[in-house]
Amino acid sequence: MQIVDILSQLVPNVWTAITQLCATAVLFFLMYKLAWKPVKKILDERSAYEQAKLTEAEKLIEENERLNTEAKQAILDANKTAEVILKEAREEGNLLKEQLTDEGQKEAKLLLENARKDMELQHDKMMKQMHEEIVDVTISAAEKVLQEKLDASNEQESIRSFIKEVIDS
């Protein structure tokens, strides 16, 4: 009997096994209908929501990359424009410098030429004054020295020769 007892304990009763299998099937069916479908629906909705968010994030990343590329291009264009403006400004500055230098040199030459002309005029004027003063002094001296000895024609000839000597020397 002991073997039968051990065997009965090891092998379940067929009716109990069938009942338990039916109960398990009913539980699985109920779980499928009541829990699995709503949970699956919630999970699918959540998956679709997350997928939409990922798609939106990818679009935003692409838009951000596009905007970054455009910004970099705008910066490059601005740098090129700035370089062109700086180059033009330098050229314009150099041109203005050359013009001012040329004008300054022309003005300096003009001032120098005017100064030379003034000096020549002053020199000529001084020479003329000296000539007149020499003539006056000579005439006065000759009149005093030769007052009695020379007549008028000799006096003028002597003065002319004296002036000629003074001018030639």
C-alpha positions as a LaTeX table, in Angstrom:
\begin{tabular}{lrrr}
\hline
Residue & $x$ (\AA) & $y$ (\AA) & $z$ (\AA) \\
\hline
Met1 & 0.00 & 0.00 & 0.00 \\
Gln2 & 2.67 & 2.28 & 0.56 \\
Ile3 & 3.59 & 2.22 & $-3.03$ \\
Val4 & 0.01 & 3.05 & $-3.98$ \\
Asp5 & 0.00 & 5.93 & $-1.50$ \\
Ile6 & 3.28 & 7.25 & $-2.84$ \\
Leu7 & 2.06 & 6.73 & $-6.37$ \\
Ser8 & $-1.25$ & 8.47 & $-5.68$ \\
Gln9 & 0.61 & 11.37 & $-4.21$ \\
Leu10 & 2.97 & 11.60 & $-7.16$ \\
Val11 & 0.36 & 11.26 & $-9.91$ \\
Pro12 & $-2.47$ & 13.75 & $-9.59$ \\
Asn13 & $-6.06$ & 12.92 & $-9.89$ \\
Val14 & $-7.25$ & 13.25 & $-13.51$ \\
Trp15 & $-10.37$ & 15.14 & $-12.56$ \\
Thr16 & $-8.45$ & 17.53 & $-10.41$ \\
Ala17 & $-5.96$ & 18.09 & $-13.19$ \\
Ile18 & $-8.69$ & 18.73 & $-15.75$ \\
Thr19 & $-10.45$ & 21.13 & $-13.35$ \\
Gln20 & $-7.25$ & 22.98 & $-12.71$ \\
Leu21 & $-6.50$ & 23.15 & $-16.45$ \\
Cys22 & $-10.00$ & 24.52 & $-17.15$ \\
Ala23 & $-9.63$ & 27.06 & $-14.32$ \\
Thr24 & $-6.26$ & 28.10 & $-15.70$ \\
Ala25 & $-7.72$ & 28.44 & $-19.22$ \\
Val26 & $-10.59$ & 30.57 & $-17.89$ \\
Leu27 & $-8.09$ & 32.75 & $-16.00$ \\
Phe28 & $-5.93$ & 33.16 & $-19.12$ \\
Phe29 & $-9.03$ & 34.02 & $-21.18$ \\
Leu30 & $-10.21$ & 36.56 & $-18.63$ \\
Met31 & $-6.71$ & 38.02 & $-18.32$ \\
Tyr32 & $-6.48$ & 38.25 & $-22.10$ \\
Lys33 & $-9.87$ & 39.98 & $-22.43$ \\
Leu34 & $-9.78$ & 42.17 & $-19.34$ \\
Ala35 & $-6.11$ & 43.00 & $-18.84$ \\
Trp36 & $-4.03$ & 42.21 & $-21.93$ \\
Lys37 & $-6.06$ & 44.17 & $-24.52$ \\
Pro38 & $-6.31$ & 47.41 & $-22.45$ \\
Val39 & $-2.67$ & 47.16 & $-21.39$ \\
Lys40 & $-1.64$ & 46.46 & $-24.98$ \\
Lys41 & $-3.75$ & 49.41 & $-26.17$ \\
Ile42 & $-2.10$ & 51.70 & $-23.57$ \\
Leu43 & 1.35 & 50.39 & $-24.54$ \\
Asp44 & 0.61 & 50.90 & $-28.26$ \\
Glu45 & $-0.61$ & 54.45 & $-27.60$ \\
Arg46 & 2.45 & 55.16 & $-25.51$ \\
Ser47 & 4.68 & 53.67 & $-28.22$ \\
Ala48 & 2.98 & 55.83 & $-30.90$ \\
Tyr49 & 3.34 & 58.92 & $-28.65$ \\
Glu50 & 7.04 & 58.21 & $-28.08$ \\
Gln51 & 7.57 & 57.53 & $-31.78$ \\
Ala52 & 5.89 & 60.85 & $-32.62$ \\
Lys53 & 8.13 & 62.60 & $-30.09$ \\
Leu54 & 11.22 & 60.92 & $-31.58$ \\
Thr55 & 10.15 & 61.93 & $-35.10$ \\
Glu56 & 9.55 & 65.48 & $-33.91$ \\
Ala57 & 12.94 & 65.50 & $-32.17$ \\
Glu58 & 14.63 & 64.27 & $-35.36$ \\
Lys59 & 12.88 & 67.02 & $-37.35$ \\
Leu60 & 14.01 & 69.59 & $-34.78$ \\
Ile61 & 17.56 & 68.25 & $-34.96$ \\
Glu62 & 17.51 & 68.46 & $-38.76$ \\
Glu63 & 16.06 & 71.99 & $-38.58$ \\
Asn64 & 18.72 & 72.93 & $-36.02$ \\
Glu65 & 21.47 & 71.54 & $-38.26$ \\
Arg66 & 20.03 & 73.42 & $-41.25$ \\
Leu67 & 19.87 & 76.65 & $-39.24$ \\
Asn68 & 23.43 & 76.08 & $-37.98$ \\
Thr69 & 24.61 & 75.57 & $-41.57$ \\
Glu70 & 22.81 & 78.73 & $-42.67$ \\
Ala71 & 24.25 & 80.66 & $-39.71$ \\
Lys72 & 27.76 & 79.45 & $-40.51$ \\
Gln73 & 27.27 & 80.45 & $-44.15$ \\
Ala74 & 25.94 & 83.85 & $-43.05$ \\
Ile75 & 28.99 & 84.29 & $-40.82$ \\
Leu76 & 31.31 & 83.35 & $-43.70$ \\
Asp77 & 29.49 & 85.77 & $-46.00$ \\
Ala78 & 29.70 & 88.50 & $-43.35$ \\
Asn79 & 33.42 & 87.83 & $-42.91$ \\
Lys80 & 33.97 & 88.03 & $-46.67$ \\
Thr81 & 31.96 & 91.25 & $-46.83$ \\
Ala82 & 33.93 & 92.66 & $-43.90$ \\
Glu83 & 37.20 & 91.74 & $-45.63$ \\
Val84 & 36.05 & 93.44 & $-48.83$ \\
Ile85 & 35.01 & 96.55 & $-46.88$ \\
Leu86 & 38.32 & 96.61 & $-45.02$ \\
Lys87 & 40.24 & 96.18 & $-48.27$ \\
Glu88 & 38.29 & 99.00 & $-49.90$ \\
Ala89 & 38.80 & 101.19 & $-46.84$ \\
Arg90 & 42.53 & 100.53 & $-46.90$ \\
Glu91 & 42.72 & 101.29 & $-50.62$ \\
Glu92 & 40.66 & 104.43 & $-50.14$ \\
Gly93 & 42.87 & 105.45 & $-47.22$ \\
Asn94 & 46.01 & 104.87 & $-49.26$ \\
Leu95 & 44.54 & 106.82 & $-52.17$ \\
Leu96 & 43.59 & 109.67 & $-49.85$ \\
Lys97 & 47.06 & 109.55 & $-48.30$ \\
Glu98 & 48.66 & 109.75 & $-51.74$ \\
Gln99 & 46.38 & 112.61 & $-52.75$ \\
Leu100 & 47.13 & 114.51 & $-49.56$ \\
Thr101 & 50.85 & 113.85 & $-49.98$ \\
Asp102 & 50.74 & 115.06 & $-53.60$ \\
Glu103 & 48.76 & 118.13 & $-52.62$ \\
Gly104 & 51.19 & 118.83 & $-49.78$ \\
Gln105 & 54.17 & 118.47 & $-52.10$ \\
Lys106 & 52.55 & 120.72 & $-54.71$ \\
Glu107 & 51.73 & 123.27 & $-52.03$ \\
Ala108 & 55.28 & 123.08 & $-50.66$ \\
Lys109 & 56.71 & 123.55 & $-54.17$ \\
Leu110 & 54.37 & 126.47 & $-54.74$ \\
Leu111 & 55.37 & 128.04 & $-51.42$ \\
Leu112 & 59.03 & 127.47 & $-52.20$ \\
Glu113 & 58.64 & 128.96 & $-55.67$ \\
Asn114 & 56.77 & 131.95 & $-54.26$ \\
Ala115 & 59.47 & 132.39 & $-51.64$ \\
Arg116 & 62.14 & 132.30 & $-54.35$ \\
Lys117 & 60.25 & 134.85 & $-56.41$ \\
Asp118 & 59.84 & 137.04 & $-53.33$ \\
Met119 & 63.53 & 136.67 & $-52.60$ \\
Glu120 & 64.40 & 137.60 & $-56.19$ \\
Leu121 & 62.06 & 140.57 & $-56.04$ \\
Gln122 & 63.53 & 141.61 & $-52.70$ \\
His123 & 67.03 & 141.14 & $-54.12$ \\
Asp124 & 66.21 & 143.16 & $-57.24$ \\
Lys125 & 64.54 & 145.82 & $-55.11$ \\
Met126 & 67.52 & 145.97 & $-52.77$ \\
Met127 & 69.93 & 146.12 & $-55.69$ \\
Lys128 & 67.90 & 148.92 & $-57.21$ \\
Gln129 & 67.87 & 150.79 & $-53.90$ \\
Met130 & 71.58 & 150.23 & $-53.45$ \\
His131 & 72.17 & 151.41 & $-56.99$ \\
Glu132 & 70.12 & 154.53 & $-56.34$ \\
Glu133 & 71.83 & 155.15 & $-53.01$ \\
Ile134 & 75.25 & 154.66 & $-54.58$ \\
Val135 & 74.30 & 157.07 & $-57.34$ \\
Asp136 & 73.06 & 159.59 & $-54.79$ \\
Val137 & 76.13 & 159.20 & $-52.60$ \\
Thr138 & 78.40 & 159.34 & $-55.61$ \\
Ile139 & 76.73 & 162.42 & $-56.93$ \\
Ser140 & 76.94 & 164.10 & $-53.55$ \\
Ala141 & 80.57 & 163.15 & $-53.12$ \\
Ala142 & 81.42 & 164.15 & $-56.64$ \\
Glu143 & 79.67 & 167.46 & $-56.27$ \\
Lys144 & 81.58 & 168.25 & $-53.16$ \\
Val145 & 84.94 & 167.13 & $-54.48$ \\
Leu146 & 84.68 & 168.40 & $-57.98$ \\
Gln147 & 82.52 & 171.40 & $-57.48$ \\
Glu148 & 84.94 & 173.89 & $-58.73$ \\
Lys149 & 87.15 & 171.85 & $-60.97$ \\
Leu150 & 84.83 & 170.10 & $-63.36$ \\
Asp151 & 82.13 & 171.39 & $-65.45$ \\
Ala152 & 78.68 & 169.75 & $-65.73$ \\
Ser153 & 79.40 & 167.43 & $-68.67$ \\
Asn154 & 82.59 & 166.03 & $-67.17$ \\
Glu155 & 80.81 & 165.50 & $-63.90$ \\
Gln156 & 78.09 & 163.31 & $-65.45$ \\
Glu157 & 80.63 & 161.25 & $-67.35$ \\
Ser158 & 82.67 & 160.68 & $-64.20$ \\
Ile159 & 79.58 & 159.60 & $-62.28$ \\
Arg160 & 78.59 & 157.13 & $-64.99$ \\
Ser161 & 82.00 & 155.56 & $-65.07$ \\
Phe162 & 82.06 & 155.33 & $-61.25$ \\
Ile163 & 78.62 & 153.66 & $-61.24$ \\
Lys164 & 79.73 & 151.27 & $-63.94$ \\
Glu165 & 82.80 & 150.31 & $-61.89$ \\
Val166 & 80.68 & 149.78 & $-58.78$ \\
Ile167 & 78.13 & 147.65 & $-60.63$ \\
Asp168 & 80.74 & 145.58 & $-62.47$ \\
Ser169 & 82.64 & 144.81 & $-59.30$ \\
\hline
\end{tabular}
